[in-house]
Amino acid sequence: MNPPKLIEIRKNILKKNDELAQGLRARFAADGVFVANFVSSPGTGKTELLKYTMARLIDRFAVAAIVGDVETENDAVRLRKSGAPAYQVETHSMCHLESFHIDKAIAAAASQFRVEELDLLIIENVGNLVCTSAFDLGEDLQVVLVSTTEGEDKPLKYPKIFDRSDICIITKMDIAEALEFDHAQMRASIDAVKPGMPVFEVSAKTGWGMEAWIQYLVERIDEKKAEDTPARAD
């Protein structure tokens, strides 16, 4: 059993994170910014999917990304190839982003983008399906990704992150046949954890299935823009 002091420390950390996350959510709502948090295990193809998504949306929306990795700026560099700005957060020893990372990144990224001028802020979380399930970042939408290479029982192994997420994207569908990927089994695993969860099957490499995912995201952004929020400052 964990000692009581350690449990209390964890509770305090989560409470502080949640309070800041609520403050961020209120700020995003006031600014009319739709925020999507993307979580997955390493190697799922999160960055490639986001690069494709951002490239498709920049002609219609003001888009930017905050990227979390333990080390290197590699993924932010890749996302900038979409034509949209991306700010890298290096967490060093931490396997997830917390709300304080987002708060600090917004201020530090002011030379690249101003969050109040955005329509969409993408958060690419650190590749991890355990710790990321515990930390609210003030997002409107949490997207969990799982690839055809990871096994159809992945949702059963990490139920908390799938239950906490709003939608699931299955990536790398271009190699599904070669892997003998079982669509029905994957869908059954997802439904066992979160019945009725929206699921998109895509390949960012070929573009297969991406239109349906992007249309869904556009609709969610438009819904938030249509909400009765305070007018933005000029």
Buried (B, 14 or more C-beta within 10 A) or exposed (E): EEEEEEEEEEEEEBEEBBEBBEEBBEBBBEBBBBBBBBBBBEEBBBBBBBBBBBBBBBEEBBBBBBBBBBEEBEBBEBBBEBEBBBBBBBBEEBBBBBBBBBBEBBEEBEEBBEBBEBBBBBBBBBBBBEBBBBBBBBBBBBBBBBBBBBBBEBBBEBBEBBEBBBBBBBBBBBBBEEEEBBBEEBBBBBEEBBEEBEBBBBBBBEEEBBEEBBEBBBEBBEEBEEEEBEEEEE
